Amino acid sequence: MNTEKAKNLLTQVGGLLKSYEKLAKSTGENFNIFSVMGMESDEVKTHSAIIGELLNPKGSHGLGDKPLRLFIKLIVEPLYKDIDEEFVSKFSFNFENTRSYVEDFAGKINEEATEGGRIDIVIKDNKNKVFLIENKIYAGEQKNQLIRYKNFYPNAPILFLTLYGKDAESAQNLEKNKDYFTISYELDIILWLAECVKEAVKFPMLREVIYQYINLIKKLTHQTMNHELEIDIKNLIKNNFSESLEIKNNFDQAKNEVISEFWKELANSVQSDLKTFDKNWTVKVDNAKLISRFNHILLFNEANEDAYLYCRYNKNDGEITYGIILNQKFITIKGTDVLKEVSPNSKFKSGPQSVIWEKEKDENYNFGESAFLTSLYKNHKKQDVTIVTIFKEKIIEFIEFNQTLYLATLKYLEEPNLIINSNFSENGKIENQSDYLSN
């Protein structure tokens, strides 16, 4: 590879970015109402609400059934390939009498988790034509989720919508491309919204909201927001193809090194503070051995590694979360069972090997976001510990706030019968700690 040409290519890309960044500031394009309000990844109040409203022919947008017709034409019809006429007929809606319903109640979830729940988006008319959209941004799937919805609407196709169009994990005996179909924000929703913008040319307020929503999706799916910048960079790549390919081949490794250096620095900083906080606490870094898609900072009592408090990030999407996870030797014990015993009234989300609080997801930082990665690199280069300090304080606070629940989990694992109906409040603390400490 010509090193000088590669450096020149990077310099040109850097120049383009600065130029367009300056333009974005002067035009106000960096302002995004969803980001400002902290609602970027809110599936219900942001994404399902906007998509559901646009798909409603009687919605407040004023476009009538045009968005729904466009959705069927651009997203649904391409799914028809090699599918019989009976399926195609399921989307022949009586548009005049079609409505959308967000968080549609399908009944209480039964003990076997085969019935009930709330369906993200339901589109149906007055002649029993209906299809469902199950919307996933970052949240995981619930047990038998798609099966429950299929049982409630047995003739309704399900569109499983994720950022990149991944397969459903809760489908089990449902047949892909027959009972359910995968669609993506990255391609399908952006394509549909772009056409909705054209239809909204006479509705300036609506047009700008949809445009901002498109930019939000591009941010979540790591796409360049400025189309002209996109074209300019593509042309640079084409004109320097071999150098671009070499840069691409080394980019992920360079990115992972930046994250890894920060992660180790953070773990060391937390360890130093923990010894002051409580000498019995210790820290270790687990690089995807515990669960392959996560890198953990594990926090635990030196005398007992049956369970860990953790801060971790998902290597796939960069999302950072905090929680409690069991040691792998308890692989046969479900986190849901532990949580049911140590905190029976809690609303915390739990997984098969863990006790996790969904609300502990870090909304401010994500290793998948280029701006955050850039700040990590710049801070490391300048030996600025600001971000490390912010994360360290979050982790220490998390330990202080949740150590009682952690200790209760350890006690349950040692002697399960000792902890029955411990009374935890929703924030994770035992209401009457003296009762716990006396056991």
C-alpha positions, 0 to 999 in steps of 0.5 A: 500500500502507498502510505503517502496516498493513504495519509493524503486520503485521510487528510482529504476526508478530514477536510471534508468533515470539517467543511460539512461540520461548519456548514451544519452549524451554520444551518442548524442541522446538528439540532435534533429534537429527539436527541435534545429530549433524550428520546433517541432510543425510546421504542414506545414514545419515539419510534413506535409512536411516530411510525404508528401515527404515520401509518394511521390514515386518520392520523394528525399528519394530514397525509391520509392513507398515503404513508400506509400505501407507501409502506405497503408498496416500498416495504411489504410488496418486496416481501411478496416474492414467491408468496401465494396470492392468499398472502398478498390479499392480506394487505388489500386494506379498506384504507378508509376504515383502517387504523393503527394502534400503538401498544395494542393490548393482547391480554395478560401474559399467562404463566406459560408465556404463550398468550398476552402482552402489548403489541408495538404496532397493529394496523387493521381495517374493518374487514379483518385485514391486519398486520403487526409490527414488532419494533426493536431498537436495543431492547431484547425479545421477551419470552415467546413474544412473537408466538404470543402475538401470532396466537392473538392474531393468527392470520396476521403477518408480523413484520419484525423491525430492528435497526439492521433487520436481524432475525427474531429469537422469540419466533421458535416454531414460526416460519420466517418469510411466512409467519413473520418477516424481517425489516430494518430501520437502516434500509426499509424505514429510511426509504419509506420516510424519504418518500413520506417527506416528498408527500409532505412538501406542502406540510412544512412542520411535518416535513421537518419532523420527518426529516429530523427523524430520518437523521435520528435513524441514520445516527442510530444506524451509523450512517452519514447524515449529509447526503452530499458529504456521503457522495463526496466521500464515496468518490474519494474512496473510488479514486483511492480504492486500494488505500481505502480497502487497506484502511477499512481492513485495519479500522476495526482493530484500531477502534477496538484498541481505543476501546480496550485501552479505555476499558483497562484504564477505567477498570484500574481507576475503579479498583483504586477507588474501590479499595478506599471505599471497601477493601473487600471489593475487587475488579477484573476485566472479562473480555467476552469469555462470560458471554461472547458478545459482551466485554465486562468489568466485573466487580465482586467481593474477594471472598465470593465470586458466585455473582458479580456486579458489572459494567459492560458493553455490547460489542455488536451495538456498543450499548453500555449497561450495568447489572448483576450476573451469576458466575458461569458455574450457575449456568443452570440457574435462571436469573429470573428465578433468583430475582423472583426470590430475592425481589419478588415484587420488582419490575427489573428486567432479568435474563437467563443467566443474569439479573439486569436492570434495563433502566441502568442502560447508559443513555449518554454513552455508546461505543458504537457512536463515532463522536464518543469514540473520537472523544475517547481517543482525543482524551487518551492522547491528551492524557485527560481522565475526564471520561474515565472519572465520569464512568468511575463515579457511575460505577461506584455509585451503582455499587453503593446503591445496589450492593444490598441486592448483590449480597442477597443474591450471594446469600440465595446462591449459598442457601436458597431457602434462607431468602424468601419474599425479601421486600425490595423497593423498585430501586433495588434496595430492601425496604427493611434491611435489618430483616435481611441482615439478621438472617 
